[in-house]
Amino acid sequence: MLGESVPAGDSPSPVNGIVGLIVIGTTIWVFIDTKKIGVQKGQIKGILNMGRTGWTLATFFLWIIAFPCYLAKRGEYKRINGK
């Protein structure tokens, strides 16, 4: 009817699509960057001790946590691998 509002969950928001593209794009970048830098499991200590596959999967499934962690550790990986 005229004037009825549509429930929020019925139509996809363009913001969801943009966020999805950002997640996919940064995940692809992490995949490529880890290869370029030479990231391997065992190079650092602690919970963030992951290889290329681990960082890629973590970035895709837990982006809000894993992507900032990767950015924080990226310099350490570069220093270890002389890149």
C-alpha positions in Angstrom: 0.0 0.0 0.0 1.0 3.6 -0.4 3.1 4.8 2.4 4.1 1.4 3.7 7.7 1.0 4.6 9.8 -1.9 3.4 11.5 -3.9 6.1 15.3 -3.2 6.2 16.2 -6.8 5.5 14.2 -7.1 2.2 16.5 -5.1 -0.1 20.3 -5.3 -0.2 22.0 -2.1 0.6 24.7 -0.7 -1.7 26.9 -0.4 1.3 26.9 -4.2 1.8 28.2 -4.6 -1.8 30.9 -2.0 -1.3 32.0 -3.6 2.0 32.0 -7.0 0.2 34.2 -5.7 -2.6 36.6 -4.2 0.0 36.9 -7.5 1.8 37.5 -9.4 -1.4 39.9 -6.9 -2.8 42.0 -6.7 0.4 42.0 -10.5 0.7 43.4 -10.8 -2.8 46.0 -8.2 -2.0 47.0 -10.1 1.2 47.3 -13.3 -0.9 49.6 -11.6 -3.5 51.5 -9.6 -0.9 52.3 -12.6 1.3 53.8 -14.3 -1.7 55.8 -11.2 -2.7 57.2 -10.7 0.8 57.8 -14.5 1.4 55.6 -15.0 4.4 55.9 -18.5 5.9 54.6 -20.0 9.1 57.2 -20.1 11.8 58.8 -16.7 11.0 57.3 -14.9 13.9 56.1 -16.0 17.3 52.7 -15.8 18.8 49.1 -16.2 17.7 49.8 -14.3 14.4 52.3 -17.0 13.3 50.6 -17.9 10.1 51.7 -18.7 6.6 50.3 -17.4 3.3 47.1 -19.5 3.4 46.4 -18.7 7.0 46.6 -15.0 6.4 44.5 -15.2 3.3 41.7 -17.3 5.0 41.8 -15.2 8.2 41.5 -12.0 6.1 38.5 -13.3 4.2 36.6 -14.8 7.2 37.7 -12.5 10.0 38.5 -9.3 8.0 37.8 -6.8 10.8 40.4 -8.4 13.0 42.9 -10.1 10.6 43.5 -7.4 8.1 44.6 -4.8 10.6 46.8 -7.5 12.3 48.4 -8.3 8.9 49.1 -4.6 8.3 50.7 -4.4 11.8 52.9 -7.5 11.2 53.7 -6.8 7.5 56.8 -4.7 8.4 58.1 -7.5 10.6 57.7 -10.0 7.8 59.5 -7.7 5.4 62.3 -7.1 7.8 62.7 -10.9 8.4 62.7 -11.7 4.6 64.9 -8.7 3.6 62.2 -7.2 1.4 
